[in-house]
Amino acid sequence: AVVSTAEYGQSPQEVITALANDILGKMPKNYDEEKAMKKYPVVYNESMNTVLLQELKRFNALITVVRTSLVNIIKAIKGLVVMSGELEAMFESMLVGKVPSLWAKKSYPSLKPLGSYVIDLLARLTFFQTWINKGIPTVFWISGFYFTQSFLTGATQNFARKYKIPIDHLTFDFQVMESEETMESKPEDGVYVHGLFIEGAIWDRGEDAAGGGDTQEPVRHRTGCLAETAGKT
């Protein structure tokens, strides 16, 4: 969405300063990677520890870019530092509600506008902070990962090492669970995930299958806990 300056009688500089300060106020500190490494060491039987540490490193790089660029654009608006071409492009992007290219270079793929992107980023950061604080999740938010493939590889690695099967002999089997986002305990094998979406169909819980629904109705997206269990091909 385009940021309106006329509604509040503010100049573009005032609007971007306020927006930058608002985002800065919501951004958490960088993750303590060293502390996380001690709590979740790299071990043979738990690949999710490695997945977590890799994700923290990626998100820390993004947090640093977001925070540093916001501080610098506030300074540039005040005339304390030079308004570089990079900062000017960021200013213009924020003014029309777009994610600055400066952030996009360090970010996970996203087509969201600026406001939705920030909300999504904060939710992802909260997910990983909860993981750090409370332990490996019972249910993983699969669409909250920076690099989802590393998570999928970690899940298959755990199974492969447990049953001493070559990882390239494995594939995923899927089962949709009744619960939407929570489960009481972890599965014996595989992982529970939520955050998957169906396009062009709905999940019929009565039939336990995907259905087309009424084509005159808008396409609905449904999420649910999904048990992904690695098995032999």
Disulfide bonds with the S-S distance in Angstrom:
none
